Amino acid sequence: MAFKLYLAFLMLELGKTVSGATLRQHKDSIRCHTFDDSRSAHLLYMGNSSSGGLPILQYEVSELISFDSEFELRTLDPEGIIFFGDIGGQQNFFLLAVVKGHLSVQTSTGDGGVLISDGPFISDGQWKKIMVKKLEGAVSVSVDGHPGVIVKQSQESQRAEGSNGLLRIVIGNSISGSGALLGLNPMLDGCMRRWDWVKQDSSVLLRTLQESPSQRCWVDIAPGAYFPGNGSVGFSPLMLWNASWLADGSSWRLSVELALRPVSDSGTLFTVVDSDGTRVISLSLHRPTWEIVLHHQAKELSFPPTTCSGGVLVLQLEVGAGQVVMVLNEKPVMMTLKEEDFQELKSVWSQSGSMVYLGGEPDGSSSLHGCMQVKVQGVHVDLDQASSRLGDIHSHSCPASLDIRDGK
């Protein structure tokens, strides 16, 4: 069985692309680590999943006795929507979100404008009790009993609360054509529990949890991106540009740093394809040996043997003129690199249409199962900024049993 880590320059194998027979999904892969994947039927995952978005809560305004709501929220994500509510469309909406890790509110001013107010930092992975209360001509948002944000209501909004309209509440998303100036990635990798929406029935959310396990959250989480063994995320290399990278005037090079705890013994970690879909460079867990090896053309260089024990792997890959250096858990391997191969990689990196994929191949096959954090060209990669995304990947959290910080 296999646990092989290889670096392949497939540009040298003409005609091979990332589609068709060159891709294999290792359905019988060996399990490296039996981890606790338990998810609670009382914890609602707010990110989108393969099951689709969460149901919209709808209430007749004339039947409401309160506009107050409360819930507990836990997230490590610096950006995304917590909930969106409106009565009658664009002239009366309320958006609660996370921006740069802080609570943020967007409300309509009644004349087509939007008022944005920021609150305290909440993206620390701890449960926060958030209360949204209706005041006289204003709305307050508190966090753990402490004042967070107070926003003034427009006249239009106050009139809507006395109408015969329909109140709509969407968790983790907004409504198309709402008029909100989002300016943010809507998907929030976060969890919600103990909710009470405007003192009304919201049992549809509990039914969603019962029917869709993918909308449940882990009881405990740790930082990192969770790849479930299906899917991948893709970026244009230009999105990974770092203005301070090579600011010292040194020559261009490719630098990739990975920290991961794999669950199974196979899967693509990092790959670059050109505009034709031809794989240029790839870093993968592969078989059939229990060694970690570096593979370039027809030659292999091996690290000391290791076991698929579920421990943390720390990988550093640097490709420069004439040389490839890879360090695994502080053990280096080096090899020479032909100048034409290096120039090809450098050219593809700056070409329009080239893509960098993490956690799997472009079509979502040969996918990683585990927790991973990535730096490319010195930049911490935020999966929420990806231009393509397949599978139920969590961008900012992993189950606590896959914590990659302890280094065990």
Secondary structure, DSSP 8 states (H G I E B T S, - for coil): ---EEEEE-GGGSTT--SSGGG----TT--BS------EEEEEEE-S-BTTBS---EEEEGGG-S---EEEEEEE--SEEEEEEEEESSTTSEEEEEEETTEEEEEEE-SSS-EEEEEEEE--SSS-EEEEEEEETTEEEEEETTEEEEEEE--HHHHHHTTSS-EEEEEESS--TT------S-----EEEEEEE-TTS--HHHHHHHHH-GGGEEESSEEESEEEESS-EEEE-GGGG--TTTTTT-----EEEEEEEEESBS-EEEEEEE-TT--EEEEEEEE-S-SS-EEEETTEEEE-S----SS--EEEEEEEETTEEEEEETTEEEEEE--HHHHHHHHHHHHSTT-EEEESS-TTS-SB-EEEEEEEETTEE--GGG-SEEESS-BSSEEEGGG-SSS--
